[in-house]
Amino acid sequence: MTTDSVLALVAAIAATAFTLDLVWDHRKNPRPHVAAYATGMAMFAAATWALWAGISYGWTGLGYRVFFLLGAVLNIPVLAVGSMFLVVGKKSGNALTIFTGALGAISTTLVSTVPFARDLPASGLAEDIFPPLTEGFGPRLLAAIGSGLGATILIVLALVSVIRFWRRDRRIVLGSTLILLGTLAGATGGTLLGVLGETAAFEVSLLATVTLIWLGYRATRARRRTRKKNGETGKVVLVGPTSSEKHRASTLRLIGKLEAAGLEVMCPPRDLEDWGTVGFSPGETMLKIFREVEEASVVLADLAEGDAAQVVAGYARAVRVPVVVAAPEGTRIPRELRAIAIDEVYYVDADEVAARVSRFLAPPEL
């Protein structure tokens, strides 16, 4: 097996592993952006396997068409759909899904039927097989539109995430930066059109793209895992905040302070609903929250957006999970919550809440 074949095989295996990881995530908790990422990465994987087969055993017409359609035209726009759902919201994600679906229908027809402009090579990287852009509307123009627009959307949304979350959640900043670098690696390395550089350089760009995007995705989804062991701090379920855009910044600031203190934080609007992009029935949502409460070290009920946390706090009390109630100074904690809570915090900023919860979970001094 040649070096080129080995590199293509490694890239294909990496893309397949990422696809399976995304599918597993979606099965556990269905979300539109994960479905789009899984679909886009499955296309990337199929295109990379077609590349490996062409380099190793010689190109066929079907193999090249699969490689071009899924790797050069469609996979980047579909990945952009995922970022649109995640960063902008459901309406924008649905709109881009419709556009990408139309692009996919046209592209599939043209890539499947347009004759090749020259013969396929016996081995190596197949380049410029379809008629050039100068000959008008065809597969290569669709590839330029799809890959160019998709890459632009991915880059812009990654930059928006970096700017939006710079002071709120550095984990999201890291993930967005890695996704940005992965997209740039693909664009500069010839990932989309397969016409730049030597075969090995092209395959390295494929591997860099899938690796960086995968790491970026995992970074944005990872939650800090700590265990309550030998007095170590544990898991906090934060209830009370909603998916409201108005209060999202303050919620993320509180989460950041708690995580900076070494606590694992589960916040339903962020971790179950992706800030409103995922919808469950009220019953489903409550069951998911109850499961998280059962594994928690403490439930933190923040009343900044009202006192809707009473049901969860009551369940926590029933399963013997301690409840801490926090409310902005000048407001009132309802009598029902005061009866449940083991501690009450009237606060001005998130630092006070994080400090109180951290002290509550800290091991006793010897």
N, C-alpha and C positions, 0 to 999 in steps of 0.2 A: 504494500500500500504506500503510495507516494505521500509526500508532505502535504500537498494540496488536498488530497483525499482525506488525510487524517484531520486537518484543520476544519474541513467542511463537516466531517463526522462529529467532531467535538461541538461545533456550533449547533448542529442539528439536535444533538442530545441535550444541550443546555436549553435550547428553545422548547423542546418537548417537556423537559422537567419543569420549566417555568409554567407552561400551559397546564400541566397536571396540578401544580401548586394552586394556580388560579381557579381551576375547576373545583378543587377540594374546598377552597375558601367559599366559592359560590354555593356549593352544596350545603355547607354549614350555615351560611347566612346570605341568602340571595340578595344581590344589589346590582342595579343596572350598570354601574361603572365597572364592577368586577366581571360581569357577563361580557361587556365590550372588550375589556383587556384580554379576557380568556379567548374570545373569538379572534382578535387581532394577533395574539401570540400563536394561536393554532395555525393561522395562515402563515405566519413567519416560519413556524416549524415545518409546515408542509413544503414551503418554498425552499427551505434549506435542505430538506431531505432530497428534493428534486435536484438541487444543485449538486449534492454529494453523489447521487446516482449518475448524473451527467458527467461529472469529472471522473468518476471511478469506472463506469461501464460504457460511456458514450451517450451522447444526447439523442433523444427521440423527440418527435414533434409534440407528443402529449406532454412529455416531461418538461420541455422548454416552455410550453404554454402555461402549465401549472406554475412553474418558477416565475414567469413574468407576471401573470395575473395576480397571484397571491403575494409575491415578494416586491414587485415593482409598482403595482397599482393600488392594491386594496389594503394591505396590512397597516400601513401608517395612518390612513384616514380612519380605520376602525379603532386603532389605539387612541386617536385624537377624540373619538366619540367618548371613550372611557374618561379621558381627562375633562371633557366638557361636562359630563354628568357630575364628576367629582368636585370640580372647582367652581363652575358657574351655576349648575342646577339642572333640575329635571326638564324644564321647558326647552332650554338651549340644547340639552343632550338629545331630546326627542327630535328637535329640528335638524340637528346635524345627522342623526340616524336616518332621517328621511332622505337627506341629500346623499349620504353615503350609500343608501340602498339603491337610489337611482343611478349613481355612478357605477355601482357593482353590476347592475343589470346591463347597462350599456357596455361596460368593459368586458364582461363575460362574453357577450355576443361578438364583439369585435376581435378580442384576443383568440376566440375559438375559431373564427372564420377567415380572418385576413391572411392571405398567403405570405409565406416568408419571402424576404427580398433576396436572401442568399442561403446557401446550404448550411446546415448545422455542422459544427466541428465534430471530429471523432472523439475528442476529449478536451479538457481544459475549460476555461470560462467562455461561455457563448455570449457574444456581443453583437449588437446592431443587426439582429436577425430580421426584425420587422422593418418595413419601409421607413425612411427618415422623416423627421418632422416637416421637412420642406414639401413633402408630398401630400400634406393636408391632414384632415381628421383621421386619426388611426390610433393603434395601441400605444405608440410612443408619446403622442400628445396627451392621451389619458393618463399615462404614467407620470408625465410632467405635472399635470393638473393635480392628480390624486396625491402623489408623494410631496409635491411642493406645498399644497394647501395643508395637508395633514401635518407635515413637519413644522410649518409655520404656526399652526394652532397649538401643537405640543410645546413648542418653544415659548410662545407667548403665555400660555397657561402656566407653564413651569415658572416663568419669571414672575407672573402675578402671584403665584403661591409663595414664592420666596419673599416678595415684598409684603404680602398680606400677613404672613405668619412669622416675620423676622423676630419680632419681640414677643410673640405669643407661644410658639411651639417650634423649637429648633429641630425636632424630629421631622416635621413636615418640610422644613427648609432643606434639611439634608436629603430627604427623599426626592423633592422637586429638583434639587441640583443634580442628583444622579440621573434622573430621567432626562433632564436637559442635556447633560453630557452624553448620555446614550443616544439621544436623537441627533446630536451634532456629530457623534462618531459615525452614525449611519450615513448622514448626508455628506460628510467630507470624505468618507471611505468608499463611497460608491455603493452603499448598501441598497439604494433604491433602484438604480438603473443598471448597475453592474457593468459600467463602461469605463471606470477610472482605475488606473493602476494595474499591477500584476495580480494574478489569481490569488496568491498568498495574502497580499495586502487587502484584497476584497474580503477574503474569508476572515481575516483578523478583525476587520471592521464589523462583520456580522457577529462575531463572538463578543466583541466589545459592546456592541449595541444591546444584545440580549442580556448580557451580564449586568451592565449598568442600569438598564431599565428594570430588571428583576430586583436588583439591590434597592433601587429607588422605591419600587412598590412595597417591598418588605419593610423599608424604613418608615414609610408613611403609615403602614398598618400595624407595625410592631407596637406592643404595649409593654411598658416596663414591668418585668415579672419579678416580684419579690415574694418571699415566703415568711410567714410568721413562725420562725423557728429559733429556739433559744433566745426569745425576747426580741427578735428582729421585727422591724416594721412590716406591715402587711397590706392587705387590699382594702381600698376605700370604694364603696359604691356611692357615687354622688347623684342625688336625686333632687328634683326641684327645678333645675334649668330646663328650658324648652329649646326647640330648634329656631327660635326667633332670631332673626338677623340683628335685631336691636341689642340683644343681650349677649350675643355670641362672643364678642371680644372679652367681656368680663368673665364669662364662663371659662374660656380658654386660659385667661390669666390665672384663675383659681386652680384649674387643672395643672397648669405649668408650675405653680408654687408647690402644690402637693407632690408632684412628681420630682421636683427638684429636692424635696425633702426625703426622697428615696421610697415614696409610696407608689404602689400600683393603683391606678385610678380607672374605674369603669364608670363612664357617664353615658346613660342611654341615648340622649340625642346625638352624641358623637359616635358611639360605638355600635349602636343598633340601627339608628335611623340615618346616619351620615348627613345630619343636619337637614332632614326633611326629604332627602332624595329617595329614601326607602320607606314604604308604607306597610305597616302591619295593622291588623285589627287590634282594638284596645285589649281584647283578651289575650292575643298572642304576645303583644308587647309586655303586658303585665306578667305573663308566665316566664318570659325571658328574663325580666328584671328580678323576679323571685328567685330564679336559679342562681343569678349572680349574687344576690343577697345571701343565699345559703352558704356561699364560699367566701364571704367577706369577713374582714376583721372588724369593720365598723361601717355603718351607714351614715353618711353626712347629708343631712337635709338642709339645703340652702333655700331660704325663703325670699331671695331677692326678686323673684318673678311671681310671688304668691305662695300660698300654702297648699299646693296640690300634691305634696309629698306625704300626706298623712297616711294614705293606704299602705305605701311601701314601708313607712316607719312602723306602722302597726304590725305588718308581717314580720319585719326584722325583730321586733320585740317578742313576737310569738315563737320565733325560731332561736331566740336567745342570742341575737346579734346586737351589740350595743349601738345606740343611736346618739349622734351629736347633732344638735340643731343650731344653725347659724342664720342670723338675720341682720340686715343693715341697721346701723344705729338710728334710732328714732322710730323704728317700726315695733310691732308687737308679735311675740311668739304665741300662737294659740294655746289655750289651756290644755287641749288634748295632746299636743306635741310636748308640752312641758312635762306632762305626766309620764310620757314615754322616755324622754331623753335622759341620758346620764350626765349630759353637759350642755350648756347653752352658751352661745357666743354672739355678742352684739359687736359688729365690726364696721370699720371704715374702709379697709382695703383687704385684699386677699391674703396678704402676709399674716394678718392676725388669725385668720381661720386656719391656714396651713400650720402655723406655730402651735395652735391649740390642739389640733388633731395629731400632730407629730408628738407632742408631749404626752397625749393620752395613750398613744401606741408605743411609746418608748419603754424599754425595759426598766424596771425599778432599779434605783441606785443601791449598790451593796454597801 
